[in-house]
Amino acid sequence: MPELELIGAAPSNYVWTCRIALAEKGVPYRLNELRPHCPEVDAIHPFGKIPAMRHGEVELCESRAICSYIDNVFEGRKLAPSDPARAAQVEQWVSIVNTHIDPVWVRQYLRAHFFPNTPDGSPERETIEAALPKMEQQFASMDRAVAKTGHLVGDTFTLADMNFMPILFYMGLKPESSALLQRSPNLKAYVDRHMARKSVQETVPSWIPGQKASERAA
């Protein structure tokens, strides 16, 4: 079988989700660390987004499609339950995180910290402050979602959790979101539990935006 090539910068939360999925399935792969809108990415994604994937003659883009392919093509434990109701719940939570959480927590709040449009490179305080009230409501909702079992669906680590964990990791790195996390006991326990998982630990990005070279993991 040909080697699977995952294309995209490691710090991307969606690239990280795919890497967790690959690790969970035990699939060997090559990470080609390219940024959005480069020619190699544009050749696969119509809008130049990461991640993208090549596996022999198969080319795919969008993390959900890539993870579905990984789950169905390779042996190993299923990333989504076979039970139709549970499988639908996984899709539900992936969609909620992608359409409600990511746009605020990542594209607004983290972007204002990591990629600020300020003359001196300091965080965009206005953007950050504007995002926080909605984030506070969303943290409360997600805290309730994981309260019962410590998972988003059932009592196993599914693609829904793989999709959410990278975002939560980044929430612990910035002061305002870290404070929200500390005030969300179920989410805090959820992060602590799943960050210890082998597939998550071994795929933590070796660098993050704004990090000094001396601070990067080996």
C-alpha positions as CSV (number, residue, x, y, z in Angstrom):
1,M,0.0,0.0,0.0
2,P,1.4,3.5,-0.8
3,E,2.5,5.8,1.9
4,L,-0.2,8.3,3.0
5,E,0.9,12.0,2.8
6,L,-0.8,14.5,5.0
7,I,-0.3,18.1,3.9
8,G,-0.5,21.0,6.2
9,A,1.3,22.9,9.0
10,A,1.4,21.0,12.2
11,P,0.0,23.8,14.5
12,S,-3.3,23.8,12.5
13,N,-6.0,22.3,14.8
14,Y,-7.5,20.5,11.8
15,V,-4.1,19.0,10.7
16,W,-3.6,17.9,14.3
17,T,-7.0,16.2,14.3
18,C,-6.0,14.2,11.3
19,R,-2.7,13.3,13.0
20,I,-4.5,12.1,16.1
21,A,-6.8,10.0,13.9
22,L,-3.8,8.5,12.1
23,A,-2.1,7.7,15.4
24,E,-5.3,6.1,16.8
25,K,-5.5,3.8,13.8
26,G,-1.7,3.1,13.8
27,V,-1.3,4.3,10.2
28,P,2.2,5.3,9.1
29,Y,2.3,8.6,7.2
30,R,4.4,11.5,6.1
31,L,3.6,15.0,7.2
32,N,4.4,17.5,4.5
33,E,4.4,20.8,6.4
34,L,3.0,23.3,3.9
35,R,0.9,26.4,4.5
36,P,-2.4,27.3,3.0
37,H,-2.6,28.6,-0.5
38,C,0.7,27.1,-1.6
39,P,0.7,25.4,-5.1
40,E,0.6,21.9,-3.6
41,V,-2.4,22.7,-1.4
42,D,-4.2,24.7,-4.1
43,A,-3.9,21.6,-6.4
44,I,-6.1,19.6,-4.0
45,H,-8.3,22.1,-2.1
46,P,-10.4,24.5,-4.3
47,F,-9.9,27.3,-1.7
48,G,-6.4,26.5,-0.7
49,K,-7.1,25.3,2.9
50,I,-5.3,22.7,5.0
51,P,-5.2,19.9,5.6
52,A,-5.0,18.0,2.3
53,M,-4.1,14.4,1.7
54,R,-2.6,12.1,-0.9
55,H,-2.7,8.3,-0.8
56,G,-1.7,6.8,-4.0
57,E,-4.1,8.1,-6.6
58,V,-6.5,9.4,-3.9
59,E,-6.5,13.1,-3.2
60,L,-8.7,14.6,-0.5
61,C,-9.1,17.9,1.4
62,E,-11.1,18.9,4.5
63,S,-10.3,17.1,7.8
64,R,-13.7,15.4,8.2
65,A,-13.3,13.8,4.7
66,I,-9.7,12.8,5.4
67,C,-10.6,11.3,8.8
68,S,-13.5,9.3,7.3
69,Y,-11.1,7.9,4.6
70,I,-8.6,7.0,7.3
71,D,-11.3,5.3,9.4
72,N,-12.7,3.3,6.5
73,V,-9.6,2.3,4.6
74,F,-7.3,1.2,7.4
75,E,-7.7,-1.5,10.0
76,G,-7.8,-0.7,13.7
77,R,-10.4,0.5,16.1
78,K,-13.2,2.6,14.6
79,L,-13.0,6.4,15.1
80,A,-16.8,6.7,14.9
81,P,-19.2,4.2,16.4
82,S,-21.0,1.7,14.2
83,D,-24.3,2.3,16.1
84,P,-26.2,4.8,13.8
85,A,-27.4,7.0,16.7
86,R,-23.9,7.3,18.2
87,A,-22.4,7.8,14.8
88,A,-24.8,10.7,14.2
89,Q,-23.9,12.2,17.5
90,V,-20.3,12.2,16.5
91,E,-21.2,14.1,13.3
92,Q,-23.3,16.4,15.4
93,W,-20.4,17.4,17.7
94,V,-17.9,17.7,14.9
95,S,-20.3,20.0,13.2
96,I,-21.0,22.1,16.4
97,V,-17.2,22.5,17.0
98,N,-16.5,23.4,13.4
99,T,-19.4,25.9,12.9
100,H,-19.6,27.4,16.4
101,I,-16.5,26.9,18.4
102,D,-13.7,27.1,15.8
103,P,-14.9,30.4,14.3
104,V,-14.9,32.2,17.6
105,W,-12.1,30.5,19.7
106,V,-9.7,29.9,16.8
107,R,-10.5,32.3,13.9
108,Q,-11.2,35.3,16.2
109,Y,-9.6,34.9,19.6
110,L,-6.5,32.9,18.8
111,R,-6.0,34.7,15.5
112,A,-5.9,38.0,17.5
113,H,-3.2,36.5,19.7
114,F,-1.1,34.6,17.2
115,F,-1.5,36.7,14.0
116,P,-2.4,40.2,15.2
117,N,-2.9,43.0,12.7
118,T,-1.1,45.6,15.0
119,P,1.9,47.7,14.2
120,D,4.0,46.3,17.0
121,G,2.7,42.7,16.8
122,S,0.9,42.9,20.1
123,P,-2.4,41.1,20.6
124,E,-5.5,42.7,19.1
125,R,-7.2,43.6,22.4
126,E,-10.4,44.8,20.8
127,T,-10.9,41.6,18.9
128,I,-10.1,39.5,22.0
129,E,-12.5,41.4,24.2
130,A,-15.2,41.2,21.6
131,A,-14.9,37.4,21.5
132,L,-14.8,36.7,25.2
133,P,-18.6,37.1,26.1
134,K,-19.5,34.5,23.5
135,M,-16.6,32.3,24.5
136,E,-17.8,32.3,28.1
137,Q,-21.2,31.1,27.0
138,Q,-19.7,28.4,24.8
139,F,-17.3,27.2,27.5
140,A,-20.3,26.7,29.8
141,S,-22.1,24.7,27.0
142,M,-19.2,22.5,26.3
143,D,-18.5,22.0,30.0
144,R,-22.0,20.5,30.3
145,A,-21.5,18.4,27.2
146,V,-18.6,16.4,28.7
147,A,-19.8,16.4,32.2
148,K,-21.5,12.9,32.2
149,T,-18.8,10.6,30.7
150,G,-15.7,12.8,30.0
151,H,-16.3,12.3,26.3
152,L,-18.5,14.1,23.8
153,V,-20.2,10.9,22.6
154,G,-20.7,7.8,24.8
155,D,-17.8,6.7,27.0
156,T,-15.1,6.3,24.3
157,F,-12.6,8.6,22.6
158,T,-14.2,9.3,19.2
159,L,-13.5,11.6,16.3
160,A,-15.7,14.1,18.1
161,D,-13.1,14.3,20.8
162,M,-10.2,14.3,18.3
163,N,-11.7,17.3,16.6
164,F,-12.1,19.3,19.8
165,M,-8.9,18.5,21.7
166,P,-6.5,20.6,19.6
167,I,-8.6,23.7,20.2
168,L,-8.7,23.1,23.9
169,F,-5.0,22.6,24.0
170,Y,-4.5,26.1,22.6
171,M,-7.1,27.5,25.0
172,G,-4.6,26.7,27.8
173,L,-1.9,28.8,26.3
174,K,-3.5,32.3,26.5
175,P,-4.6,34.1,29.7
176,E,-8.2,34.8,29.1
177,S,-9.1,31.4,27.6
178,S,-7.0,29.6,30.3
179,A,-9.0,31.4,32.9
180,L,-12.2,30.2,31.3
181,L,-10.9,26.7,31.2
182,Q,-10.0,26.8,34.9
183,R,-13.5,27.9,35.7
184,S,-14.9,25.0,33.7
185,P,-14.2,21.9,35.9
186,N,-15.6,19.3,33.5
187,L,-13.7,20.7,30.5
188,K,-10.5,21.0,32.6
189,A,-10.8,17.3,33.6
190,Y,-11.6,16.4,30.0
191,V,-8.4,18.2,28.8
192,D,-6.2,16.6,31.4
193,R,-7.6,13.2,30.7
194,H,-7.2,13.3,26.9
195,M,-4.0,15.2,26.7
196,A,-2.4,12.2,28.5
197,R,-3.6,9.9,25.7
198,K,-0.8,8.5,23.6
199,S,-2.2,9.6,20.2
200,V,-2.6,13.1,21.5
201,Q,0.8,13.3,23.2
202,E,2.8,12.0,20.3
203,T,1.2,14.5,17.9
204,V,1.5,17.7,19.9
205,P,3.0,20.3,17.4
206,S,6.7,20.9,18.0
207,W,6.0,24.6,17.4
208,I,3.2,27.1,17.7
209,P,2.7,30.5,16.2
210,G,4.6,33.3,18.0
211,Q,6.8,30.8,19.9
212,K,10.5,31.5,20.0
213,A,12.8,29.0,18.4
214,S,14.4,28.3,21.8
215,E,11.0,27.4,23.2
216,R,10.1,24.8,20.5
217,A,10.1,21.1,21.3
218,A,12.8,19.0,19.9
